[in-house]
Amino acid sequence: MDLKKYDKDGNLLNLTKAYDRNDKATGSNYYEWYKNDPTQYEPTADDLKCELQLNLLGDFEALSLRPDVKKFKEEVKTTEFVPYLRREGVSNDREGILLVGLEGDKPTDSLSRPEAMKRAGRVLKETDFNTPTSAYSHFESLHPILDYWSGLGRTMIVKTNKGGWFPPHRDSPLLTRDTFRVICFLGNSDTNSYEWWLGDSRRIIIPNTTYYVDTTKVHRTHSWMNNSYHLILNVPKTWENVIKLTSILENP
Ligand SMILES: [Fe+2]
């Protein structure tokens, strides 16, 4: 079976084209688009204030929010995962489920931003995803992490299997990004089973620990085992949420 075209159960994959720097919705040819409309990259006073405060933190900061691990292991048993952003010509065993999506989204609707834009037919920011799906209620074990923030953007559980990976990328390099990332490595995911590289250094992952990660910096990941679960939150970049973040640093 060609794993570049089918998932491991033999279902035909909904493939997405390779990354294109010139794609207006998902690319990064900012200067080209800046020339047409300079205002779209102009940071607000709030952008500057929030980013300066975030920059005072480390780029991989443990937080005091904890999941209910025993409950999570039960809840995940009955959960159906769907393929996550499968690109043309690439084999990559990673899946996911949507916890906060677009209005009317099911947990099994495609959850990556490029795929969601394809199905919605419009450009989407992380904060356009603001509606909890039924999976949000199902995962009570994660509510201590999810309910803490004042609103959430696109939020999901990503499940990587043996050989699953994310290539080197930045979630956004711009001061005008609308969210910051908070990640919890769930179940048995630890440094031996899952590698997280930020810049040129590999980070230590403590299972069931939640981290603020500065994903404006280049990061890449690899999974060495099946069923490695990661809760990924896009937290709206408001001053209130930035102050909330500084209040839960594991090392105050
Ligand atoms: Fe990322």
Boltz pocket constraint, residues with backbone or C-beta under 6 A from the ligand:
constraints:
  - pocket:
      binder: B
      contacts: [[A, 169], [A, 170], [A, 171], [A, 215], [A, 219]]
      max_distance: 6.0
